[in-house]
Amino acid sequence: MTNQTILITGANRGIGLKLTEQFARDGWQVLACCRNPADAEQLHALAERGRVIELHALDVTNYEQVTALADLLKGRSIDILVSNAGIYGSKDAAFGRIDAAEWRQVLEVNTIAPFMLAQALVDQVAASRHKLMAVISSKVGSIADNSSGGSYQYRSSKTAVNQVVKSLSIDLAERGISVISLHPGWVQTDMGGPNAEISTDESASGLKAILQSAGQSQTGQFIEYNGSIIPW
């Protein structure tokens, strides 16, 4: 059992739901955030099993909601803050068919929102024992790894959020906060599809191990769910 707390966005499905389940099973206090908790049947089912899960309504791009959540959690400590909520955009958005408005939305959710959440909850993380912020990024955001092109909206949003992570790791070091970017693998989720390589269980287990052990020696790194370091 533990008295530590983790906040997870996009906790109603996929990797977010599985991380919620696994951390709650280990006795962590889980602040599970999603846009519509009332419709999150699997999340409610987890909470009703007696696990220590608090449900919070949060649209990560509604910055008034983000501020309100920070106010609600004022005086509480958050050991691990996980920005997991994300979107892909249209999968057929190839060169010549890019919609600028949709691209802005992808950047808003995947890049700007994690920064705004970190900015709002920095005091709660700084007050904790573990002091870790993590962003669920993607290997497709690695410039060094890009050998296939395409996926302009999603790739650029993840490359940009990796830069956010790197800057936060420098700016928040004096407060003892570590900041990391995580690649969950190609996972069998709504986004990853049924032909993906690994299950949500396998991905979440690997991510959980990293989240529980990461500290200042890992801050500013881009880490795969299996512990491998990914080049920027």
C-alpha positions, 0 to 999 in steps of 0.5 A: 500500500502507498499514500502517494497520488497520481493524476492521469488525464484521458483516464477513461479508456486505453492506456489512461484507463489501464494506468488508472487500474494498475496504480489503484491496484497498488494502493495509489490515490488516483485522480482520474480525469476525463471530459465526461466522467458520467459516460466513463462506464469502465472508469466508474466500474473501477472506482466502485470496486473499492479502489482509491479513485477520484473522478474529475471532469476535465477537458484539457483544452478548457483552461478555465477547467484546468485552473478550477481543478488546480484550485480544487486540489490546492494544498494537496500533493501530486507525486506523478502528473501524467498528461495522457489525453491526446488525439491523432487527427484524420488518418487520411490527412496526407500531403495535399489534404491537410486541414489547418483547423484540424492541425491546430486542434491536434496541437492544442490537445497534444502540445499546449494542453500538457504545458498548461496542466503542468503550469497549473499544477506545479505547486502540487507536484513540487509539494510531493515526495516523488515530484514527477511530470510525464507526458505520453508522447510517441516515437513518431515525434522523434525526428531522428526516427522519421524514415517514412514521412507523413502524419504531419499533424500528429508527428509535429504535435509530438515533436513539439511536446517533446521540446516542451518536456525538455524545457520543463525539465530545465526550468523545474529542476530547481524545484526538484521536479523531474519531467519525462516524455514517454513512448507507450509503444504501438498499442491496441487502443482506439488510436493504435488499432487492433493490429498494433504490436502490444496490449494496453496491459503490457504498455501500462505495466512498462510505463508504470515501472518507469513512472515509479522509478524515474527521478532526476537522473532521467529528467529531460529524457524520451523513454520507451515503455520498455526502458529504452532511450529514444533519440529526439 
